[in-house]
């Protein structure tokens, strides 16, 4: 981990399966977990469970992606969890109001989502300006937004989940890209006409929307981080802010953009959360989503000192923590023992990486 | 903070404000609440600020040591919970072994303190010897200590403590009953509705004595100097012959010792052990340390500053409660004050350089 080149190496050498594994202990560990749990957990290695493993953590993948950009610049964003809650509650409230006043479902969902995403830009803008222009430490600025967004969210929803979202949202969020039915034409996003609930078992579902969504988002972000000047500047600022300034990078503007992006991704997680659960969920005070996301990013090979990190690694980090939970649960480990196991295995994995940097 | 005072500032007044803004902010806060909130300016409320703040004071002091070394301890909140559960269980267990109430409480608390050092030692061992990043090591410990605590209480709460525990936890040094005079440590039975003025909570005094000891250790001993040295430059500390690894282990042990102590005091106060009792203190304690002028990059920070930061939060919370405002206003206000406070810090000379 410590010898890793912080910059994208794809342009220098063609990665092989072995070299990718060698640079990503977390990925190797993820694969190991898959193998172990497939043996110990009945039903782990099944399509239904892979559904849980790969698309339940969609919101966390967005949060970790947000955190990845910020951590690469050497900052930290503690507000993501509550920005997610704010967007979720905001989007759901708008949808509730519009749906109640008889606006068509499609417009309701679009307007609600748009407002949820738009509102998420504000905390990022504020913390970005504080950090870049007023040199407030990122930890403090985002902790401030942590409190403020949490308070505003609770003021909006009064401590209850926001209901009244049209059912179409859940169907879309938990739906599949395409549905096939023997003897009928393939349909996109919705069941073929004339298929009733009793025939649901025969329905062929192709590719979950949630998986598609996060793969697309991560792909776009990956291109931004690894194939654009913006991405290069992000690494440069994290590597050495002073040098980045001297090299003519507009560090202030760049940092503001980074925090807005981070907040936007948290907002995306919040809006998706409405589609996943059908209600607007506020983030519980003790949730520590931000710690989970940061842990995933660090597991993915990022350094909290900045200049290092990858989206791929962060996604692997989220999946690894998810698989660990899911696999232990399926293997019949009682819930409180899972907390212990997650902690022990997390440390164990990092220690192995530290002790034997060349093992993988 | 004190060594920064030596570099000359533009004017004496503004540099004084710059150095002590947190304290001035605290005074301002108290004055505002005294004017705005009816019933804030009472002995009862003032003591409540300190009583309610006990866990935060101890956890923030714990965090101060770790943060000065450039690390972070995310596990304090759940080691606090671990402390409440273990002490509650042990006191009941020792009682079951036939010890008297007082002995059971004493032995149980001491045993808990010893056990409470273990998570800290593991944290320190992981961070120092195995070079696990503090964030990961203590995040894992958070998970492990929470899991163990929940297993100990089987997802419920530990209770059935002797009545004496609550007496110890909630007693005051003196009680004043108008018309009947002053009594110490306990007061005679009174009819419901009689005014009993309780003066100086015992636990607050105990906590401040302990914090003073740790402040002395950090400020005046070689151990303290080495703590700052490691935070300033770990490399330089190694080269100057400090046993950095052992030192870091001891710092994390201090941290979990204080967190466990806070847990024990919670048990004595509320007569129950709850695994998630300290969940809300996780970030509060770090906020207190940072308001107190410490740098998350290590090498800077004082116990005095941390206490002011913790008091600031405690006064705020109590004040808003007295005003009867809903819970979410507390979060918003803490957020705004945090940002304003740091902005003030940035724009006044002699600012504590908390950002590289």
Interface residues (C-beta under 8 A of the other chain):
Chain A: X78 X130 X134 X135 X136 X137 X139 X140 X141 X143 X144 X145 X146 X147 X148 X149 X150 X151 X152 X153 X154 X155 X285 X286 X288 X291 X294 X295 X298 X299 X304 X336 X337 X338 X339 X340 X341 X342 X343 X344 X346 X347 X350 X351 X354 X355
Chain B: X74 X126 X130 X131 X132 X133 X135 X136 X137 X139 X140 X141 X142 X143 X144 X146 X147 X148 X150 X151 X155 X276 X279 X280 X282 X283 X286 X287 X290 X296 X326 X327 X328 X329 X330 X331 X332 X333 X334 X335 X336 X338 X339 X342 X343 X346 X354 X355
